[in-house]
Amino acid sequence: MEDLVQNTLRQFFGDDSIIFDRSRLAGGLTNYNYLMDIKGTEYVVRQPGGMTNLMIDRRIEKVNNAIVSELGINSECVYFDEVSGIKISVSIMNSKNIAQTDPNSYENLSAVSDVMKKVHSSCKHFPNTFDWLSELNKYEKIIQELNGGFFFDYAEFKEQLLDFMEKNIKNLVSVPCHNDTVPENFIVGENGKTYLVDWEYSGMNDPSWDVAAYILESKLSPEAIDFLLKDYYGEYPDTEELTKIKFFMVAQDLLWMVWAMIRHYSGDDFLDYCSLRYERFQRNIKAITESEGYELADMVKN
């Protein structure tokens, strides 16, 4: 893959002297992103992670990436190979992601809320649907094909989650969603503008999925959670909406744990990540099943 990225860079920029420089890692779990200065411009070069060709439809990502670029909240993409998944984007100058600053700050929370609302209210819909259960089933099949196994009580806890969904989750809506709203994907430029990048999991979904993901992945404090919910919804959400958010947080831990198992079985070091998410999933599905009053802030704790 490194050779393929290097050849892509040389062909795209018309310079056979370019060396794929991996010394400046710009982060990423699904992929590896590197900063490179090429002919006086700084770019983010994406090297797809292991097995991502089986998990992500790059053709859909390319379409959705272009759609959100029209909203003015995405980084400028100059090259996208829908076969290999290699992507080259212009780096947002002098920027930091929100995980590097403070995911809990009211300023950042307000910016995150504004960006999510802009995406969710867009009249330009994505051509695909992100259905977490379909994704989970797809990931499970990949693990089986890799001759991998699951935690011994996986089926029991998954069934408990599905039972909770059937009994409690109603009135789902479908709008454009990012579906991976970790604080690392929110980028603040030198002009103070906030961007949302990495749209590989994007698709039509219930907007509370994005809200739930930011709360969970940022491990927000109780005060930050209250601020975000009121800012995004306009008022503190009712019990039905809160139940939906809680359910999505639990579903996300299960989904991304299985995703990480694929990376583990393909040779990457993701076992600790799997264990962390699965243990939190177990605790939280028990808690939300037993108590309607279980707090969101308790759900983010490891």
Backbone as CSV, one residue per row, in Angstrom:
resi,resn,N_x,N_y,N_z,CA_x,CA_y,CA_z,C_x,C_y,C_z
1,MET,0.826,-1.203,0.000,0.000,0.000,0.000,0.863,1.258,0.000
2,GLU,2.006,1.226,0.743,2.887,2.392,0.757,3.402,2.706,-0.646
3,ASP,3.755,1.665,-1.395,4.239,1.863,-2.768,3.129,2.432,-3.647
4,LEU,1.902,1.945,-3.440,0.777,2.441,-4.235,0.517,3.910,-3.949
5,VAL,0.594,4.304,-2.678,0.405,5.713,-2.332,1.503,6.560,-2.966
6,GLN,2.738,6.095,-2.880,3.840,6.861,-3.461,3.683,7.017,-4.972
7,ASN,3.331,5.941,-5.670,3.125,6.028,-7.117,1.971,6.954,-7.453
8,THR,0.920,6.945,-6.622,-0.217,7.840,-6.830,0.213,9.284,-6.698
9,LEU,0.988,9.594,-5.674,1.478,10.960,-5.471,2.318,11.411,-6.656
10,ARG,3.198,10.550,-7.137,4.075,10.904,-8.255,3.268,11.154,-9.526
11,GLN,2.281,10.313,-9.776,1.465,10.484,-10.982,0.586,11.717,-10.893
12,PHE,-0.053,11.911,-9.730,-0.976,13.035,-9.596,-0.260,14.379,-9.690
13,PHE,0.913,14.473,-9.059,1.637,15.743,-9.052,2.673,15.838,-10.180
14,GLY,2.794,14.765,-10.979,3.708,14.793,-12.116,5.157,14.965,-11.712
15,ASP,5.578,14.264,-10.656,6.939,14.423,-10.138,7.420,13.081,-9.596
16,ASP,8.347,12.444,-10.340,8.837,11.123,-9.948,9.815,11.158,-8.784
17,SER,10.124,12.349,-8.301,11.058,12.442,-7.176,10.345,12.432,-5.815
18,ILE,9.004,12.488,-5.826,8.256,12.545,-4.566,8.407,11.237,-3.803
19,ILE,8.719,11.354,-2.532,8.799,10.201,-1.627,7.643,10.294,-0.637
20,PHE,6.898,9.223,-0.503,5.789,9.191,0.453,6.370,9.293,1.861
21,ASP,6.174,10.432,2.477,6.749,10.724,3.791,5.719,10.418,4.879
22,ARG,6.029,9.436,5.727,5.109,9.045,6.799,5.590,9.515,8.173
23,SER,6.415,10.544,8.171,6.979,11.020,9.440,6.024,11.917,10.214
24,ARG,5.011,12.466,9.553,4.084,13.389,10.221,2.684,12.796,10.208
25,LEU,2.435,11.914,11.159,1.132,11.253,11.259,0.087,12.256,11.739
26,ALA,-1.001,12.339,10.998,-2.077,13.280,11.341,-3.254,12.569,11.986
27,GLY,-3.054,11.324,12.404,-4.095,10.617,13.143,-4.921,9.694,12.273
28,GLY,-5.939,9.112,12.925,-6.854,8.218,12.242,-6.864,6.830,12.858
29,LEU,-8.050,6.222,12.918,-8.196,4.831,13.347,-8.495,3.934,12.153
30,THR,-9.454,4.367,11.332,-9.806,3.581,10.155,-8.684,3.610,9.127
31,ASN,-8.078,4.777,8.969,-7.005,4.974,8.009,-5.813,5.619,8.703
32,TYR,-4.734,5.780,7.943,-3.557,6.499,8.435,-3.410,7.752,7.585
33,ASN,-3.443,8.896,8.235,-3.358,10.171,7.529,-2.020,10.835,7.815
34,TYR,-1.375,11.319,6.764,-0.054,11.920,6.902,-0.034,13.311,6.278
35,LEU,0.671,14.207,6.950,0.860,15.556,6.422,2.110,15.576,5.550
36,MET,1.976,16.140,4.353,3.120,16.264,3.451,3.108,17.626,2.778
37,ASP,4.273,18.249,2.713,4.434,19.494,1.972,4.881,19.135,0.564
38,ILE,4.027,19.431,-0.415,4.327,19.099,-1.807,4.221,20.370,-2.643
39,LYS,5.330,20.787,-3.177,5.395,21.966,-4.040,4.822,23.208,-3.351
40,GLY,5.133,23.327,-2.060,4.746,24.529,-1.324,3.360,24.504,-0.719
41,THR,2.622,23.421,-0.910,1.278,23.303,-0.322,1.246,22.092,0.603
42,GLU,0.605,22.245,1.751,0.520,21.144,2.692,-0.747,20.334,2.434
43,TYR,-0.556,19.034,2.292,-1.661,18.131,2.008,-1.789,17.084,3.113
44,VAL,-3.010,16.539,3.245,-3.239,15.355,4.057,-3.393,14.183,3.099
45,VAL,-2.504,13.201,3.238,-2.504,12.034,2.357,-3.045,10.842,3.149
46,ARG,-4.088,10.230,2.635,-4.713,9.108,3.325,-4.221,7.776,2.787
47,GLN,-3.683,6.964,3.705,-3.355,5.579,3.401,-4.414,4.707,4.049
48,PRO,-5.248,4.024,3.269,-6.324,3.204,3.857,-5.801,2.143,4.806
49,GLY,-6.531,1.931,5.913,-6.154,0.923,6.886,-6.499,-0.478,6.417
50,GLY,-6.014,-1.464,7.150,-6.232,-2.851,6.795,-7.695,-3.248,6.784
51,MET,-8.085,-3.978,5.765,-9.431,-4.545,5.612,-10.507,-3.497,5.342
52,THR,-10.131,-2.236,5.203,-11.170,-1.221,5.005,-11.870,-1.369,3.662
53,ASN,-11.229,-2.035,2.714,-11.883,-2.265,1.426,-13.108,-3.154,1.579
54,LEU,-13.149,-3.966,2.649,-14.296,-4.831,2.896,-15.370,-4.134,3.726
55,MET,-14.988,-3.083,4.447,-15.910,-2.441,5.381,-16.529,-1.165,4.838
56,ILE,-15.864,-0.525,3.887,-16.299,0.795,3.424,-16.494,0.787,1.913
57,ASP,-17.600,1.353,1.465,-17.861,1.518,0.037,-17.285,2.864,-0.379
58,ARG,-16.106,2.840,-0.982,-15.421,4.081,-1.333,-16.145,4.857,-2.434
59,ARG,-16.907,4.175,-3.248,-17.677,4.878,-4.291,-18.718,5.786,-3.651
60,ILE,-19.407,5.260,-2.641,-20.387,6.060,-1.918,-19.697,7.191,-1.175
61,GLU,-18.567,6.875,-0.533,-17.838,7.916,0.198,-17.447,9.067,-0.720
62,LYS,-17.012,8.741,-1.928,-16.600,9.785,-2.874,-17.767,10.706,-3.215
63,VAL,-18.933,10.121,-3.429,-20.126,10.915,-3.732,-20.499,11.796,-2.541
64,ASN,-20.537,11.197,-1.352,-20.929,11.947,-0.161,-19.916,13.020,0.194
65,ASN,-18.648,12.723,-0.029,-17.588,13.699,0.232,-17.795,14.952,-0.612
66,ALA,-18.212,14.750,-1.854,-18.467,15.892,-2.743,-19.713,16.660,-2.309
67,ILE,-20.717,15.961,-1.836,-21.958,16.614,-1.396,-21.690,17.539,-0.218
68,VAL,-20.963,17.045,0.789,-20.728,17.892,1.965,-19.735,19.002,1.667
69,SER,-18.888,18.808,0.669,-17.978,19.893,0.286,-18.760,21.104,-0.178
70,GLU,-19.912,20.866,-0.787,-20.761,21.975,-1.230,-21.349,22.747,-0.052
71,LEU,-21.393,22.099,1.130,-21.889,22.788,2.321,-20.829,23.697,2.933
72,GLY,-19.582,23.566,2.463,-18.517,24.426,2.956,-17.945,24.018,4.294
73,ILE,-18.154,22.765,4.702,-17.649,22.343,6.012,-16.630,21.215,5.893
74,ASN,-16.262,20.845,4.691,-15.334,19.754,4.473,-13.999,20.317,4.000
75,SER,-12.912,19.598,4.234,-11.630,20.006,3.678,-11.659,19.817,2.165
76,GLU,-10.784,20.533,1.458,-10.765,20.481,-0.009,-10.076,19.204,-0.486
77,CYS,-10.830,18.343,-1.134,-10.299,17.094,-1.672,-9.851,17.318,-3.114
78,VAL,-8.578,16.971,-3.413,-8.059,17.170,-4.768,-7.892,15.850,-5.517
79,TYR,-7.901,14.742,-4.774,-7.764,13.429,-5.426,-8.467,12.386,-4.587
80,PHE,-9.233,11.526,-5.260,-9.941,10.457,-4.555,-10.011,9.243,-5.476
81,ASP,-9.361,8.155,-5.054,-9.399,6.907,-5.810,-10.409,5.983,-5.140
82,GLU,-11.533,5.762,-5.791,-12.595,4.953,-5.193,-12.283,3.462,-5.189
83,VAL,-11.216,3.059,-5.852,-10.811,1.660,-5.848,-9.877,1.376,-4.672
84,SER,-8.807,2.153,-4.572,-7.821,1.928,-3.509,-8.202,2.597,-2.198
85,GLY,-8.977,3.681,-2.275,-9.313,4.445,-1.081,-8.312,5.532,-0.755
86,ILE,-7.291,5.675,-1.582,-6.305,6.743,-1.366,-6.974,8.093,-1.635
87,LYS,-6.736,9.031,-0.729,-7.328,10.356,-0.861,-6.274,11.407,-0.538
88,ILE,-6.305,12.503,-1.263,-5.396,13.626,-1.021,-6.241,14.876,-0.841
89,SER,-6.056,15.545,0.292,-6.821,16.753,0.596,-5.861,17.879,0.971
90,VAL,-6.289,19.086,0.702,-5.506,20.244,1.134,-5.673,20.390,2.643
91,SER,-4.564,20.508,3.337,-4.612,20.635,4.792,-5.221,21.983,5.183
92,ILE,-6.045,21.983,6.204,-6.607,23.222,6.738,-5.507,23.889,7.553
93,MET,-5.056,25.046,7.124,-3.859,25.667,7.658,-3.995,26.021,9.136
94,ASN,-2.887,25.759,9.851,-2.777,26.123,11.271,-3.998,25.672,12.069
95,SER,-4.420,24.476,11.799,-5.642,23.966,12.428,-5.319,22.993,13.557
96,LYS,-6.316,22.791,14.402,-6.264,21.774,15.441,-7.615,21.088,15.494
97,ASN,-7.579,19.795,15.781,-8.870,19.140,15.962,-9.360,19.381,17.387
98,ILE,-10.651,19.234,17.583,-11.252,19.593,18.864,-10.772,18.688,19.996
99,ALA,-10.338,17.477,19.681,-9.770,16.617,20.724,-8.481,17.205,21.281
100,GLN,-7.778,17.985,20.465,-6.522,18.594,20.901,-6.749,19.842,21.749
101,THR,-7.897,20.438,21.615,-8.171,21.654,22.392,-8.987,21.280,23.615
102,ASP,-10.309,21.239,23.495,-11.134,20.822,24.634,-12.527,20.472,24.137
103,PRO,-12.844,19.181,24.014,-14.175,18.771,23.545,-15.308,19.257,24.435
104,ASN,-14.987,19.603,25.703,-16.001,20.018,26.671,-16.264,21.513,26.689
105,SER,-15.418,22.306,26.032,-15.591,23.758,26.116,-16.891,24.169,25.439
106,TYR,-17.549,25.155,26.006,-18.821,25.607,25.446,-18.654,26.157,24.039
107,GLU,-17.529,26.787,23.779,-17.280,27.314,22.435,-17.218,26.179,21.417
108,ASN,-16.477,25.127,21.755,-16.379,23.987,20.845,-17.701,23.241,20.729
109,LEU,-18.404,23.091,21.834,-19.697,22.412,21.811,-20.690,23.143,20.918
110,SER,-20.681,24.463,20.992,-21.568,25.254,20.145,-21.209,25.090,18.673
111,ALA,-19.905,25.055,18.389,-19.455,24.883,17.004,-19.826,23.507,16.484
112,VAL,-19.635,22.478,17.310,-20.000,21.113,16.928,-21.495,21.030,16.654
113,SER,-22.286,21.615,17.540,-23.739,21.618,17.367,-24.140,22.295,16.066
114,ASP,-23.534,23.434,15.770,-23.854,24.176,14.543,-23.526,23.360,13.293
115,VAL,-22.359,22.702,13.301,-21.960,21.904,12.139,-22.907,20.721,11.959
116,MET,-23.230,20.045,13.041,-24.147,18.904,12.934,-25.507,19.340,12.424
117,LYS,-26.007,20.456,12.926,-27.315,20.936,12.462,-27.274,21.300,10.976
118,LYS,-26.145,21.828,10.525,-26.023,22.179,9.108,-26.070,20.921,8.241
119,VAL,-25.397,19.874,8.696,-25.414,18.608,7.956,-26.808,17.994,7.983
120,HIS,-27.388,17.924,9.173,-28.667,17.232,9.347,-29.831,17.940,8.651
121,SER,-29.701,19.236,8.455,-30.783,19.989,7.809,-30.560,20.182,6.315
122,SER,-29.487,19.599,5.791,-29.172,19.773,4.368,-30.261,19.163,3.489
123,CYS,-30.597,19.872,2.445,-31.598,19.360,1.500,-30.976,18.406,0.492
124,LYS,-29.642,18.324,0.486,-28.940,17.406,-0.414,-28.693,16.103,0.338
125,HIS,-29.487,15.111,0.015,-29.417,13.849,0.742,-28.366,12.916,0.160
126,PHE,-27.853,12.032,1.012,-26.902,11.025,0.576,-27.654,9.888,-0.126
127,PRO,-27.001,9.217,-1.076,-27.680,8.136,-1.810,-27.763,6.826,-1.035
128,ASN,-27.133,6.761,0.124,-27.096,5.514,0.904,-27.649,5.731,2.308
129,THR,-27.956,4.639,2.969,-28.414,4.658,4.358,-27.381,3.971,5.235
130,PHE,-27.060,4.601,6.353,-26.198,3.971,7.352,-27.103,3.324,8.387
131,ASP,-27.180,2.001,8.343,-27.976,1.245,9.295,-27.013,0.451,10.164
132,TRP,-26.958,0.803,11.449,-25.932,0.221,12.313,-26.026,-1.305,12.391
133,LEU,-27.246,-1.842,12.362,-27.404,-3.284,12.485,-26.935,-3.999,11.215
134,SER,-27.212,-3.410,10.064,-26.702,-3.984,8.813,-25.174,-3.950,8.783
135,GLU,-24.610,-2.844,9.279,-23.151,-2.743,9.360,-22.591,-3.798,10.307
136,LEU,-23.245,-3.970,11.438,-22.793,-4.965,12.410,-22.812,-6.367,11.808
137,ASN,-23.894,-6.703,11.122,-23.985,-8.024,10.496,-22.900,-8.219,9.444
138,LYS,-22.601,-7.155,8.728,-21.535,-7.223,7.723,-20.188,-7.473,8.387
139,TYR,-19.924,-6.768,9.476,-18.657,-6.945,10.186,-18.546,-8.349,10.784
140,GLU,-19.661,-8.865,11.292,-19.649,-10.221,11.860,-19.276,-11.255,10.800
141,LYS,-19.805,-11.087,9.585,-19.506,-12.027,8.507,-18.032,-11.976,8.125
142,ILE,-17.459,-10.762,8.147,-16.030,-10.624,7.829,-15.193,-11.377,8.856
143,ILE,-15.548,-11.254,10.133,-14.819,-11.956,11.194,-14.924,-13.470,11.009
144,GLN,-16.100,-13.937,10.654,-16.277,-15.370,10.418,-15.414,-15.834,9.253
145,GLU,-15.326,-15.009,8.203,-14.499,-15.354,7.049,-13.014,-15.349,7.399
146,LEU,-12.653,-14.572,8.426,-11.267,-14.544,8.898,-10.994,-15.644,9.923
147,ASN,-12.022,-16.493,10.153,-11.938,-17.568,11.146,-11.693,-17.016,12.552
148,GLY,-12.239,-15.846,12.800,-12.112,-15.239,14.107,-13.281,-15.608,15.001
149,GLY,-13.149,-15.300,16.287,-14.205,-15.592,17.241,-14.671,-14.343,17.958
150,PHE,-15.744,-14.507,18.728,-16.317,-13.401,19.490,-16.176,-13.699,20.982
151,PHE,-16.437,-12.691,21.803,-16.478,-12.922,23.244,-17.547,-13.987,23.544
152,PHE,-17.319,-14.786,24.580,-18.173,-15.957,24.832,-19.633,-15.569,25.056
153,ASP,-19.885,-14.376,25.614,-21.261,-13.961,25.894,-21.781,-12.922,24.904
154,TYR,-21.099,-12.824,23.757,-21.453,-11.815,22.751,-22.902,-11.959,22.289
155,ALA,-23.305,-13.156,21.921,-24.657,-13.377,21.383,-25.719,-13.019,22.413
156,GLU,-25.470,-13.345,23.670,-26.432,-13.048,24.740,-26.626,-11.544,24.903
157,PHE,-25.535,-10.793,24.927,-25.642,-9.352,25.127,-26.175,-8.645,23.880
158,LYS,-25.827,-9.149,22.721,-26.380,-8.571,21.494,-27.893,-8.735,21.472
159,GLU,-28.377,-9.886,21.856,-29.818,-10.139,21.891,-30.502,-9.211,22.883
160,GLN,-29.843,-8.924,23.984,-30.396,-8.006,24.977,-30.532,-6.603,24.388
161,LEU,-29.543,-6.202,23.601,-29.586,-4.892,22.945,-30.725,-4.830,21.930
162,LEU,-30.871,-5.876,21.127,-31.924,-5.901,20.114,-33.309,-5.912,20.757
163,ASP,-33.428,-6.581,21.868,-34.695,-6.610,22.599,-35.037,-5.222,23.129
164,PHE,-34.039,-4.531,23.651,-34.254,-3.164,24.129,-34.684,-2.261,22.976
165,MET,-34.054,-2.423,21.814,-34.399,-1.615,20.641,-35.849,-1.845,20.237
166,GLU,-36.256,-3.085,20.177,-37.623,-3.411,19.750,-38.662,-2.811,20.686
167,LYS,-38.366,-2.789,21.966,-39.336,-2.324,22.951,-39.336,-0.804,23.139
168,ASN,-38.223,-0.141,22.870,-38.092,1.248,23.291,-37.784,2.272,22.204
169,ILE,-37.262,1.847,21.063,-36.817,2.828,20.074,-37.873,3.014,18.999
170,LYS,-38.468,4.201,19.005,-39.541,4.527,18.070,-39.222,5.842,17.350
171,ASN,-39.997,6.098,16.316,-39.976,7.398,15.622,-38.583,7.795,15.135
172,LEU,-37.895,6.863,14.500,-36.605,7.193,13.888,-36.837,8.040,12.643
173,VAL,-35.942,8.981,12.413,-36.023,9.814,11.216,-34.762,9.582,10.386
174,SER,-34.762,10.083,9.166,-33.636,9.849,8.260,-33.174,11.154,7.635
175,VAL,-31.966,11.579,7.999,-31.374,12.801,7.461,-29.908,12.517,7.144
176,PRO,-29.233,13.396,6.409,-27.797,13.192,6.171,-27.026,13.217,7.486
177,CYS,-26.201,12.211,7.719,-25.419,12.118,8.949,-23.968,11.754,8.628
178,HIS,-23.088,12.152,9.512,-21.670,11.830,9.385,-21.389,10.428,9.919
179,ASN,-21.981,10.104,11.055,-21.952,8.778,11.680,-20.629,8.398,12.335
180,ASP,-19.667,9.333,12.362,-18.405,9.088,13.063,-17.922,10.401,13.681
181,THR,-18.797,11.015,14.471,-18.533,12.359,14.985,-17.645,12.327,16.233
182,VAL,-16.468,11.753,16.079,-15.455,11.814,17.128,-14.865,13.221,17.131
183,PRO,-14.362,13.711,18.266,-13.845,15.085,18.303,-12.657,15.301,17.368
184,GLU,-11.925,14.215,17.047,-10.791,14.341,16.122,-11.225,14.729,14.716
185,ASN,-12.486,14.473,14.366,-12.961,14.784,13.020,-13.492,16.212,12.885
186,PHE,-13.575,16.929,13.988,-13.946,18.343,13.943,-12.663,19.167,13.976
187,ILE,-12.431,19.916,12.919,-11.187,20.665,12.752,-11.481,22.162,12.809
188,VAL,-10.739,22.864,13.640,-10.901,24.316,13.741,-9.725,24.985,13.047
189,GLY,-10.025,25.780,12.015,-8.989,26.467,11.257,-8.516,27.731,11.941
190,GLU,-7.496,28.361,11.350,-6.912,29.552,11.957,-7.885,30.727,11.989
191,ASN,-8.912,30.693,11.148,-9.928,31.752,11.140,-11.059,31.468,12.126
192,GLY,-10.942,30.364,12.882,-11.963,30.010,13.858,-13.106,29.183,13.298
193,LYS,-13.098,28.946,11.982,-14.157,28.153,11.362,-13.972,26.678,11.691
194,THR,-15.075,25.981,11.938,-15.030,24.556,12.272,-15.449,23.720,11.073
195,TYR,-14.651,22.704,10.776,-14.900,21.782,9.670,-15.169,20.388,10.232
196,LEU,-15.826,19.567,9.432,-16.049,18.165,9.779,-15.508,17.325,8.628
197,VAL,-14.538,16.459,8.919,-13.843,15.709,7.874,-14.061,14.208,8.049
198,ASP,-13.568,13.447,7.068,-13.617,11.973,7.072,-15.055,11.454,7.023
199,TRP,-15.582,11.361,5.807,-16.992,11.036,5.588,-17.209,9.601,5.120
200,GLU,-16.299,8.702,5.468,-16.400,7.337,4.944,-17.576,6.540,5.489
201,TYR,-18.083,6.907,6.659,-19.238,6.207,7.221,-20.538,6.987,7.015
202,SER,-20.480,8.049,6.268,-21.643,8.917,6.094,-22.789,8.200,5.386
203,GLY,-23.991,8.657,5.682,-25.190,8.098,5.074,-26.411,8.634,5.787
204,MET,-27.570,8.338,5.272,-28.806,8.765,5.911,-29.013,7.981,7.199
205,ASN,-29.366,8.704,8.272,-29.510,8.066,9.570,-30.299,9.003,10.475
206,ASP,-30.620,8.539,11.665,-31.248,9.402,12.663,-30.197,10.352,13.221
207,PRO,-30.486,11.657,13.290,-29.467,12.624,13.721,-28.963,12.406,15.139
208,SER,-29.757,11.766,15.977,-29.312,11.520,17.348,-28.118,10.579,17.396
209,TRP,-27.893,9.826,16.333,-26.693,8.977,16.276,-25.444,9.849,16.364
210,ASP,-25.414,10.958,15.618,-24.256,11.851,15.626,-24.090,12.529,16.982
211,VAL,-25.202,12.939,17.581,-25.147,13.558,18.904,-24.604,12.560,19.921
212,ALA,-25.124,11.338,19.880,-24.684,10.293,20.806,-23.196,10.008,20.631
213,ALA,-22.735,9.964,19.390,-21.332,9.640,19.128,-20.397,10.700,19.704
214,TYR,-20.772,11.967,19.544,-19.888,13.012,20.078,-19.824,12.937,21.599
215,ILE,-20.954,12.711,22.247,-20.972,12.590,23.709,-20.090,11.429,24.159
216,LEU,-20.255,10.286,23.522,-19.538,9.078,23.922,-18.047,9.191,23.645
217,GLU,-17.691,9.589,22.423,-16.287,9.605,22.024,-15.512,10.719,22.713
218,SER,-16.206,11.786,23.115,-15.547,12.894,23.806,-15.547,12.720,25.315
219,LYS,-16.293,11.722,25.791,-16.432,11.493,27.239,-16.811,12.798,27.943
220,LEU,-17.893,13.403,27.478,-18.287,14.708,27.965,-18.667,14.681,29.445
221,SER,-18.425,15.792,30.096,-18.834,15.975,31.485,-20.345,16.178,31.536
222,PRO,-20.966,16.038,32.721,-22.412,16.274,32.826,-22.818,17.663,32.350
223,GLU,-22.017,18.677,32.686,-22.336,20.050,32.277,-22.239,20.208,30.761
224,ALA,-21.231,19.581,30.171,-21.054,19.678,28.723,-22.183,18.964,27.987
225,ILE,-22.605,17.828,28.522,-23.721,17.100,27.907,-24.980,17.956,27.912
226,ASP,-25.285,18.571,29.043,-26.477,19.426,29.141,-26.400,20.580,28.151
227,PHE,-25.214,21.184,28.040,-25.051,22.321,27.122,-25.269,21.886,25.677
228,LEU,-24.642,20.773,25.290,-24.759,20.303,23.909,-26.197,19.954,23.560
229,LEU,-26.877,19.248,24.453,-28.250,18.830,24.166,-29.171,20.036,24.006
230,LYS,-29.029,21.007,24.878,-29.884,22.194,24.793,-29.549,23.025,23.561
231,ASP,-28.256,23.097,23.226,-27.854,23.882,22.061,-28.324,23.216,20.770
232,TYR,-28.187,21.898,20.694,-28.554,21.189,19.466,-30.067,21.107,19.294
233,TYR,-30.787,20.695,20.338,-32.236,20.477,20.229,-33.060,21.734,20.479
234,GLY,-32.423,22.773,21.016,-33.160,23.991,21.316,-33.745,23.987,22.716
235,GLU,-33.864,22.823,23.290,-34.322,22.626,24.664,-33.880,21.236,25.093
236,TYR,-33.958,20.972,26.374,-33.523,19.650,26.824,-34.479,18.602,26.252
237,PRO,-33.949,17.571,25.602,-34.811,16.588,24.926,-35.686,15.798,25.892
238,ASP,-36.814,15.310,25.356,-37.739,14.542,26.184,-37.212,13.124,26.408
239,THR,-37.942,12.360,27.197,-37.503,11.015,27.585,-37.305,10.110,26.381
240,GLU,-38.180,10.216,25.393,-38.073,9.362,24.201,-36.765,9.621,23.461
241,GLU,-36.421,10.893,23.319,-35.187,11.241,22.611,-33.964,10.841,23.433
242,LEU,-34.011,11.036,24.739,-32.899,10.639,25.599,-32.678,9.130,25.545
243,THR,-33.765,8.376,25.513,-33.649,6.921,25.401,-32.984,6.539,24.090
244,LYS,-33.331,7.242,23.037,-32.726,6.980,21.733,-31.220,7.250,21.768
245,ILE,-30.831,8.364,22.390,-29.406,8.703,22.497,-28.662,7.635,23.290
246,LYS,-29.245,7.221,24.402,-28.611,6.185,25.223,-28.459,4.882,24.444
247,PHE,-29.511,4.520,23.732,-29.445,3.294,22.937,-28.351,3.379,21.882
248,PHE,-28.266,4.519,21.199,-27.245,4.666,20.162,-25.837,4.592,20.750
249,MET,-25.650,5.135,21.940,-24.333,5.059,22.568,-23.935,3.611,22.828
250,VAL,-24.890,2.806,23.297,-24.607,1.392,23.551,-24.367,0.656,22.230
251,ALA,-25.206,0.933,21.231,-25.058,0.288,19.929,-23.714,0.628,19.294
252,GLN,-23.257,1.854,19.486,-21.971,2.266,18.916,-20.811,1.510,19.546
253,ASP,-20.870,1.307,20.859,-19.799,0.534,21.484,-19.748,-0.884,20.924
254,LEU,-20.903,-1.489,20.703,-20.915,-2.838,20.145,-20.425,-2.836,18.698
255,LEU,-20.934,-1.907,17.900,-20.560,-1.846,16.479,-19.062,-1.632,16.297
256,TRP,-18.518,-0.638,16.994,-17.107,-0.308,16.776,-16.184,-1.323,17.454
257,MET,-16.699,-2.046,18.440,-15.915,-3.142,19.001,-15.731,-4.238,17.956
258,VAL,-16.816,-4.589,17.261,-16.711,-5.626,16.233,-15.842,-5.135,15.069
259,TRP,-15.981,-3.854,14.736,-15.102,-3.256,13.723,-13.634,-3.431,14.119
260,ALA,-13.336,-3.169,15.394,-11.961,-3.285,15.871,-11.479,-4.732,15.868
261,MET,-12.396,-5.673,16.069,-12.016,-7.086,16.019,-11.528,-7.465,14.622
262,ILE,-12.123,-6.866,13.606,-11.661,-7.124,12.241,-10.220,-6.660,12.088
263,ARG,-9.941,-5.468,12.605,-8.579,-4.945,12.531,-7.625,-5.841,13.337
264,HIS,-8.103,-6.342,14.467,-7.274,-7.237,15.289,-6.945,-8.517,14.531
265,TYR,-7.956,-9.116,13.909,-7.725,-10.372,13.201,-6.956,-10.177,11.894
266,SER,-6.867,-8.935,11.430,-6.071,-8.672,10.225,-4.639,-8.268,10.576
267,GLY,-4.308,-8.272,11.884,-2.918,-8.065,12.282,-2.602,-6.759,12.965
268,ASP,-3.590,-5.870,13.123,-3.357,-4.598,13.794,-3.564,-4.743,15.301
269,ASP,-2.980,-3.847,16.057,-3.031,-3.926,17.516,-4.275,-3.203,18.042
270,PHE,-5.403,-3.914,18.059,-6.663,-3.312,18.477,-7.328,-4.080,19.619
271,LEU,-6.610,-4.999,20.250,-7.242,-5.844,21.254,-7.675,-5.047,22.487
272,ASP,-6.832,-4.129,22.954,-7.202,-3.312,24.118,-8.424,-2.452,23.802
273,TYR,-8.475,-1.917,22.578,-9.616,-1.110,22.146,-10.892,-1.952,22.153
274,CYS,-10.790,-3.189,21.673,-11.943,-4.102,21.686,-12.441,-4.320,23.105
275,SER,-11.527,-4.616,24.000,-11.892,-4.926,25.378,-12.549,-3.742,26.065
276,LEU,-11.985,-2.557,25.868,-12.527,-1.351,26.493,-13.962,-1.120,26.061
277,ARG,-14.223,-1.194,24.761,-15.560,-0.908,24.255,-16.542,-2.007,24.645
278,TYR,-16.095,-3.244,24.665,-17.008,-4.323,25.006,-17.400,-4.276,26.481
279,GLU,-16.442,-3.987,27.333,-16.742,-3.900,28.763,-17.721,-2.760,29.045
280,ARG,-17.551,-1.636,28.371,-18.478,-0.518,28.553,-19.847,-0.860,27.977
281,PHE,-19.855,-1.556,26.840,-21.115,-2.008,26.254,-21.881,-2.899,27.225
282,GLN,-21.201,-3.859,27.821,-21.851,-4.772,28.765,-22.463,-4.005,29.940
283,ARG,-21.683,-3.097,30.506,-22.159,-2.338,31.653,-23.364,-1.486,31.306
284,ASN,-23.301,-0.828,30.159,-24.356,0.123,29.812,-25.644,-0.531,29.346
285,ILE,-25.568,-1.657,28.656,-26.815,-2.303,28.246,-27.548,-2.835,29.464
286,LYS,-26.821,-3.317,30.445,-27.446,-3.732,31.705,-28.117,-2.541,32.383
287,ALA,-27.397,-1.425,32.434,-27.877,-0.255,33.171,-29.114,0.368,32.542
288,ILE,-29.121,0.560,31.219,-30.277,1.212,30.601,-31.487,0.291,30.584
289,THR,-31.239,-1.023,30.639,-32.346,-1.972,30.710,-32.997,-1.952,32.093
290,GLU,-32.178,-1.769,33.106,-32.682,-1.826,34.480,-33.205,-0.494,34.992
291,SER,-32.696,0.640,34.455,-33.061,1.939,35.007,-33.218,2.994,33.921
292,GLU,-34.409,3.555,33.827,-34.657,4.642,32.869,-33.879,5.894,33.251
293,GLY,-33.549,6.028,34.524,-32.867,7.217,35.010,-31.358,7.154,34.939
294,TYR,-30.797,6.125,34.341,-29.342,6.015,34.212,-28.824,7.202,33.405
295,GLU,-27.855,7.923,33.953,-27.408,9.182,33.379,-26.481,8.985,32.174
296,LEU,-26.596,9.896,31.210,-25.712,9.874,30.055,-24.252,9.995,30.476
297,ALA,-23.991,10.850,31.458,-22.605,11.061,31.894,-21.992,9.791,32.456
298,ASP,-22.810,8.908,33.034,-22.289,7.632,33.543,-21.944,6.674,32.410
299,MET,-22.557,6.870,31.250,-22.357,5.949,30.141,-21.043,6.150,29.428
300,VAL,-20.407,7.316,29.600,-19.168,7.590,28.879,-17.948,7.082,29.627
301,LYS,-18.125,6.681,30.862,-16.984,6.266,31.688,-16.486,4.900,31.256
302,ASN,-15.168,4.743,31.285,-14.581,3.438,30.946,-14.697,2.496,32.141
